[in-house]
Amino acid sequence: MINSLRSIPEPENKLDILTLADVAELLHCSKAHICNIVNGNVKDCLPIPIILFGRRKLIRRESLLQWLKTTEHFAKSDSLTTLLVRDAGKRG
């Protein structure tokens, strides 16, 4: 996923702003799912940092990349370990 974001041409200014629809397309999921993540409604998933302009929610490209790195680390360290321990208990 991160590679597809990096393949987007760099903007002339470094403040690259994405809409929720842009993020949904990049992450191959629905805009509704991105809204749920942003609002903190997805279990075991950190919210994506946003910029609010009234009711409009925007996401900086760099913030999204950092969120992906953090979420990937979070999933590896906590959720995967929990799943492995739970699975090991069933087999024992």
SULNORZI-V5153 format. One record per run of one state. SS is the DSSP state (h for helix, s for strand, l for the rest). FROM is the first residue (numbers start at 1). TO is the last residue. Records with the same first field share a line. If there is no record, write none. Layout:
BEGIN
SS = FROM-TO, FROM-TO
END
This chain:
BEGIN
l = 1-1, 7-16, 28-30, 39-50, 54-55, 92-92
h = 2-6, 20-27, 31-38, 61-91
s = 17-19, 51-53, 56-60
END
